[in-house]
Amino acid sequence: MLGLGPGKRKYLDTERFQREARSDALAIRLDKLPEKTILDVGTGPGHFPIVCREMGHTCYCMDKEGKFFEGLRKQNGMEMLAEHFIEPMVPFPKFRMRFDIVTLFRVPFNLVLSE
């Protein structure tokens, strides 16, 4: 299966992640809101933006660089607005648009990676 290790293979379980993304969207009541423009930080393979689109919202993706997630996002019809790695005291990129909602679900930005 593409030589993926167990750490990445889990992201191919679309049903599970769509279910979690739907739960996140319902928790913030996106199903009850008129169309919103959303920035999803740490998009990963793009499951949350897909749910947002299904609920009538426009959702833009932002995540760090990475070919694995890039392939899944493209497969799901999601385009990146910006590539950005979250670091302390480093501002987000400047955008030419405003967002009604900014989401960060399950983003391990406080994870310390060893060299």
N, C-alpha and C positions, 0 to 999 in steps of 0.2 A: 504494500500500500504506500507507494511513493517514497519508501524509505523513511517514513515519519516515526519518530519516537513516541512513546506513550504520552509525553507532555503535550504534543501538538495534535496527535490523533484524536484526542477528545473533542477538538473543535469541529470535527466532521460530523458529530452527532447533532445535526441540524434541528431535529425535533426537540431535543432537550433544551438547546439554547434558545430556540424560538419561544418555547414555553416560558423560560425564565425571562426573556425579553418582554413578552406579553404581560407577565406578572409585574415587571418593573413599570411598564407603561400604564397599567391599570392602577398601580400604587400611587402614581402621580396624576391620575385621572385624565390622561391624554384622550381617553375615549369620550370624555364629556366636554372637551374643549373644542372651540372652532379652530380652523387651520392655524397652526403655529409654525414658526421657523425655529428649528432646533439644531444645536451643535452637540454632537455626541463625541465626547473626548474619550479616547481609548476604545475606539470602535471595534477593534479586532476584526473578525470576519464579516461584520455588518449585520448581525441579527437584529439588534435594536432598531437601526434605521429602517429595516424592512417592515417591522411592526409599525413604526411611526407612519411610514408610507401607506400601509394598509388602513390606518386610522385617519388618513386624509391630511397628514402633516408633511412638511418638507424638512428632511433631516440631512444635515451635512456631517461628514465623517472627518475626524482628526485622530491620528495615531502616529506612533513612531514608524520609521521605515521598516520594511520586512516583506520579502517576497512571498512568504507563506500566506499571510493574511491578505496581501494585495491580490493574490490569485482568487481567494475565496470571495473577497469583496466584489471583484469584477464578475465572478460567476453569479453573484447575487444582484448584480446591476447597481452597485454602489460605487461612487467615485469619491476620492479623497479631496477634501477642501484644502487640507494642509497636513504636512508631515511634521510632527513635533514630538520630542521626547521631554516629558515633564521632569524638571529638575528644580531644586530649591532656588528661589530668588531669580529664576529665569522667566520672564513674562511670556505669555502666549504670543503667537504671531499676530500681527495687525490684520484685521479683516476689513474689507470694503463694505461690509453689511453688518447689520445688527441681528441679534438672535433673541427670540422671546424666551427661550429656555436653553440652558446649558446642562447637559447630563454627564455624569461620570459614574457608571455602574461597574463595580468589580474591577476598578483600576488599581493595580498594585504599585502606585507611584512612590510608595514608601519602602519598596523592596530594595534591599541592598544586594547588589550583584558582586560576587567575588571575581577577581581577575583570573 
